[in-house]
Amino acid sequence: MDLYLDFDHNSRRRRRGRRRGRRNRSRAPFVIGVIILLVVIVAGGIFAGRKYMAYRQQKAEEARKLAEARRVVTVMIPEGYSIDMIAKRLEKQGVFKADEFIKAAKNTDQYKNDFIKDIDPKKGTKYKLEGYLYPDTYKIYKSSKPEDLIQKMLDNFDKKYSALAKSYKGKRSMAEIMTIASMIEREASNMSERPMIAGVIENRLAAKMRLQIDPTVLYTTTNGLYNAKKVYYKDLKVKTVYNTYVIKGLPAGPICNPSDTAIKAAMHPKKHDYLYYRTDGSKKGTHIFTKTFDEHKNAKSTSTKDKNSTNSTNTTTNTTKSNNTQAHKYNEFKILSILLRIQKDCYFFGVQKKIPKNT
């Protein structure tokens, strides 16, 4: 009896142990699932948090870039600047790369202005739009392209020229006026003399004389940058469609982008009989105007020039009169003789000095 009871007691204990083991085994997947779920939730939270932070940073960067792109940049284009000078200035200011601006200036088909169709560039013309990018102060977005600025400049020119053309009664085309205006812009820093110089240009054209204007030489020799202060005699012989010492009539096109004062002077030149002018050497940028070559030669200038460079902004030789030509050559011969004597003296003292070529 005692053995049976003991056996029964042990059996119940074993049964309870088995039931407890089964319950524990049935809870294990649940516990594991809970743990996995917690791990997933935590990992998902971390992942989502990182994603959210990245999203916030991306949006902040986009907002910063948008604000930067919408930031207004002020660009000032000085009067008398060529396209090459404008491109270099914009690159220096960090607005556009120079080659990008020049490329945009060459691609004229993308601009909407009707007057561009009327521009008929001659063979050898450097830029079709040279002369028509109106010098002014412009406001553009930081994200703007070179084409955007050029379009603004063309629109501004169209507006300004149309207003000035209302009072013009002459027969010259827009291209001719802008070409003359560009030469005036580079020649005359004194505003009051611009109509006078325009008159000289018209008188020389009427007399079929070469204009012989130095900036038309510099436009080629300096690649449109005008970074040379003097024109040397050797430069006068450079054969280009712009060099008015070589060609007759007007150059192939404008040599810079002129201001409205230069355009007005080209439209309304002062009537007079002057054919020559030279700088008077003063700081005012004024000139001495003369009617004959003899007067031009004898006109006194207070400036001192390099004998190897031209003496003024219009050191012209009258090729239509043989006596003036002979007098000019005679003067050159005298100068050369003096320089040769100087050269001898220099060699005597052991000093070498280059003598300029006779032109």
C-alpha positions in Angstrom: 0.0 0.0 0.0 2.8 2.4 1.0 4.7 1.5 -2.2 1.7 2.2 -4.3 1.1 5.5 -2.7 4.7 6.5 -3.2 4.6 5.4 -6.8 1.5 7.4 -7.4 3.0 10.5 -5.7 6.1 10.2 -7.9 4.0 9.8 -11.0 2.1 13.0 -10.3 5.3 14.8 -9.7 6.6 13.6 -13.0 3.4 14.5 -14.8 3.5 18.0 -13.3 7.1 18.4 -14.4 6.2 17.3 -17.9 3.3 19.7 -18.1 5.5 22.5 -16.8 8.1 21.6 -19.4 5.5 21.7 -22.1 4.3 25.1 -20.9 7.8 26.4 -20.9 8.5 25.0 -24.4 5.2 26.6 -25.6 6.3 30.0 -24.2 9.7 29.9 -25.8 8.6 30.9 -29.3 6.5 33.7 -27.9 9.4 35.0 -25.9 11.7 34.7 -28.9 9.1 36.5 -31.1 8.8 39.3 -28.6 12.6 39.7 -28.5 12.8 39.7 -32.3 10.0 42.2 -32.4 11.7 44.4 -30.0 15.0 44.1 -32.0 13.1 45.0 -35.2 11.4 47.9 -33.6 14.6 49.3 -32.2 16.5 48.7 -35.4 13.6 50.2 -37.4 13.6 53.2 -35.1 17.3 53.7 -35.6 17.0 53.2 -39.4 14.0 55.5 -39.6 15.7 58.1 -37.4 18.8 58.1 -39.6 16.6 58.3 -42.7 14.7 61.2 -41.3 17.9 63.0 -40.3 19.3 62.4 -43.8 16.0 63.7 -45.3 16.2 66.8 -43.1 19.8 67.4 -44.1 18.9 66.9 -47.8 16.0 69.4 -47.5 18.2 71.9 -45.7 20.8 71.6 -48.4 18.2 72.0 -51.1 16.8 75.1 -49.3 20.4 76.5 -49.0 21.1 75.8 -52.7 17.8 77.4 -53.7 18.5 80.4 -51.6 21.9 80.7 -53.1 20.5 80.2 -56.6 18.0 82.9 -56.0 20.6 85.3 -54.6 20.8 88.4 -56.7 24.2 89.2 -58.1 25.0 92.7 -59.4 27.1 92.9 -62.5 28.5 96.1 -63.8 29.7 96.3 -67.4 31.9 99.4 -68.1 31.5 101.5 -71.2 33.9 100.7 -74.0 34.5 97.1 -73.0 34.8 94.5 -75.7 33.3 91.0 -75.5 36.7 89.6 -74.5 37.0 92.2 -71.8 33.5 91.5 -70.4 34.2 87.8 -70.4 37.5 88.3 -68.4 35.8 90.6 -66.0 33.0 88.2 -65.3 35.4 85.3 -64.7 37.4 87.5 -62.3 34.3 88.3 -60.3 33.3 84.6 -60.2 30.1 85.1 -62.1 30.8 83.0 -65.3 33.8 81.4 -66.9 35.2 83.5 -69.7 35.1 80.7 -72.3 31.4 80.0 -71.4 30.5 83.6 -71.9 32.3 83.9 -75.2 30.7 80.6 -76.4 27.2 82.0 -75.5 28.1 85.3 -77.3 29.0 83.4 -80.5 25.8 81.4 -80.5 23.5 84.2 -81.8 20.6 82.0 -83.0 19.3 81.6 -79.4 18.5 85.3 -78.9 15.1 86.7 -79.7 15.9 90.2 -80.8 14.9 91.1 -84.3 17.7 93.5 -85.0 20.2 90.6 -84.8 18.9 89.4 -88.1 19.8 92.7 -89.7 23.4 92.4 -88.7 25.4 91.2 -91.7 28.9 90.5 -90.4 31.7 90.9 -92.9 34.2 88.1 -93.5 36.7 88.1 -90.7 34.4 89.7 -88.1 35.3 88.4 -84.7 31.9 88.6 -82.9 28.6 89.3 -84.5 27.2 90.7 -81.2 30.3 93.0 -80.6 28.9 96.5 -80.1 25.4 95.4 -79.2 25.9 94.2 -75.6 24.9 97.5 -73.9 27.2 98.5 -71.0 25.2 99.0 -67.9 24.6 97.6 -64.4 22.6 94.3 -64.4 21.1 92.2 -61.7 21.0 88.5 -62.3 20.5 85.4 -60.1 23.5 83.4 -59.0 22.1 80.4 -60.9 21.8 82.5 -64.2 23.6 81.3 -67.3 25.7 83.5 -69.6 22.8 83.5 -72.1 20.5 85.1 -69.5 22.9 88.1 -69.0 23.5 88.5 -72.8 19.8 88.5 -73.4 19.4 91.3 -70.8 22.2 93.3 -72.5 20.6 92.8 -75.9 17.2 93.9 -74.7 18.7 96.9 -73.1 20.6 97.9 -76.3 17.4 97.4 -78.3 15.5 99.7 -76.0 18.2 102.4 -75.8 19.1 102.4 -79.5 15.4 102.6 -80.6 15.0 105.7 -78.4 18.1 107.4 -79.9 17.2 106.4 -83.5 14.0 108.4 -83.3 16.0 111.7 -83.7 18.4 110.3 -86.4 17.8 111.6 -89.9 20.9 110.2 -91.5 21.3 107.4 -94.0 23.8 105.2 -92.2 22.8 101.7 -91.1 22.7 100.6 -87.5 25.8 98.5 -88.1 27.7 101.5 -89.5 26.6 103.8 -86.6 27.6 101.2 -84.0 31.0 100.7 -85.7 31.7 104.5 -85.7 30.4 104.8 -82.1 32.7 102.0 -80.9 35.7 103.9 -82.4 34.6 107.1 -80.8 34.2 105.3 -77.4 37.7 104.0 -77.5 39.2 107.2 -78.9 37.6 110.0 -76.8 37.5 109.9 -73.1 36.4 113.5 -73.0 32.7 113.4 -73.6 32.5 116.9 -75.1 34.9 116.0 -77.9 33.0 113.0 -79.1 30.9 114.9 -81.7 34.1 116.5 -83.0 35.9 113.2 -83.5 32.7 111.8 -85.1 33.0 114.8 -87.5 36.6 114.0 -88.3 35.6 110.4 -89.1 32.9 111.5 -91.4 35.1 114.0 -93.2 37.8 111.4 -93.8 35.3 108.9 -95.1 33.9 111.5 -97.4 37.5 112.3 -98.6 38.1 108.6 -99.1 41.1 108.8 -96.7 42.0 105.9 -94.4 40.7 106.5 -90.9 44.0 105.5 -89.2 42.5 105.1 -85.7 44.7 103.4 -83.2 42.1 101.3 -81.3 41.2 99.5 -84.5 44.8 98.2 -84.4 44.8 97.4 -80.7 41.5 95.4 -81.1 43.5 92.8 -83.1 47.0 93.0 -81.5 45.6 92.7 -78.0 42.9 90.2 -78.8 40.2 92.6 -77.9 41.6 93.2 -74.4 43.2 96.7 -75.0 45.9 96.0 -72.4 48.6 97.8 -74.4 49.1 101.5 -73.8 50.9 102.2 -77.1 50.6 101.3 -80.7 54.0 100.6 -82.3 54.7 101.3 -86.0 55.1 97.6 -86.7 51.5 97.1 -85.5 50.2 99.5 -88.1 51.1 97.0 -90.9 49.1 94.1 -89.4 46.6 93.1 -92.1 43.2 92.5 -90.6 39.6 93.6 -91.5 39.8 96.0 -88.5 43.1 97.8 -89.0 42.1 101.2 -90.4 45.7 102.0 -91.2 45.5 99.2 -93.8 41.9 99.1 -95.0 39.9 101.9 -96.5 36.5 102.8 -95.0 35.1 101.4 -91.8 36.4 98.3 -90.0 34.5 95.1 -90.4 32.4 95.8 -87.3 32.4 97.5 -83.9 35.5 97.2 -81.8 33.8 97.5 -78.4 30.4 98.0 -76.8 29.8 101.8 -76.8 27.8 104.0 -74.5 24.8 106.2 -75.5 27.0 109.3 -75.7 29.2 107.7 -78.3 26.1 106.5 -80.2 24.6 110.0 -80.1 27.9 111.4 -81.4 28.0 108.9 -84.3 24.4 109.8 -85.2 25.0 113.6 -84.8 28.6 114.4 -85.8 29.7 118.0 -85.5 30.1 119.7 -88.9 33.6 121.2 -89.4 36.5 120.9 -91.8 39.0 119.1 -89.6 40.7 116.0 -91.0 43.2 115.3 -88.2 43.5 115.3 -84.4 46.1 114.4 -81.9 46.3 114.3 -78.1 47.4 117.5 -76.5 49.0 115.5 -73.6 46.8 117.0 -70.9 45.1 114.9 -68.3 41.7 116.0 -69.5 42.0 113.7 -72.5 41.5 116.5 -75.0 42.8 116.7 -78.5 44.2 119.3 -81.0 42.2 119.3 -84.2 43.7 120.4 -87.5 42.6 120.8 -91.1 45.8 120.0 -93.0 48.7 117.5 -92.5 51.2 120.3 -92.1 49.1 121.8 -89.3 48.8 118.3 -87.8 52.6 117.9 -87.9 53.3 121.2 -86.3 50.6 120.9 -83.6 52.4 121.0 -80.3 51.7 118.3 -77.7 52.8 118.5 -74.1 53.1 114.8 -73.9 56.3 112.8 -74.4 55.9 109.6 -76.4 58.1 106.6 -77.1 59.7 107.3 -80.5 58.9 103.7 -81.5 55.2 104.3 -80.9 52.6 106.4 -82.7 52.4 110.0 -81.4 48.7 110.2 -80.9 45.4 108.6 -81.4 45.4 109.6 -85.0 48.9 110.0 -86.4 47.8 110.1 -89.9 49.8 110.4 -93.1 48.1 112.2 -96.0 48.6 109.7 -98.8 46.5 111.8 -101.2 49.1 114.6 -101.4 52.6 113.8 -102.5 54.3 116.8 -101.0 53.0 115.9 -97.6 54.1 112.4 -98.0 57.6 113.5 -99.0 57.8 115.9 -96.0 56.7 113.1 -93.7 59.4 110.8 -95.1 62.0 113.5 -94.8 61.1 114.0 -91.1 61.4 110.3 -90.5 64.8 110.3 -92.3 66.0 113.1 -90.0 64.8 111.2 -86.9 66.5 108.0 -88.1 69.7 109.8 -88.6 69.7 111.3 -85.1 68.9 107.8 -83.7 71.8 106.3 -85.6 74.2 108.9 -84.2 72.8 108.1 -80.7 73.4 104.4 -81.4 77.1 105.1 -82.3 77.5 107.0 -79.0 75.9 104.2 -77.1 78.2 101.6 -78.6 81.2 103.9 -77.8 80.3 103.9 -74.1 79.5 100.2 -74.1 75.7 100.6 -74.1 73.4 98.8 -76.6 70.2 100.5 -77.6 67.6 99.2 -80.0 66.7 101.5 -82.9 63.1 101.4 -84.1 62.5 100.4 -87.7 61.7 103.0 -90.2 58.1 102.7 -91.2 
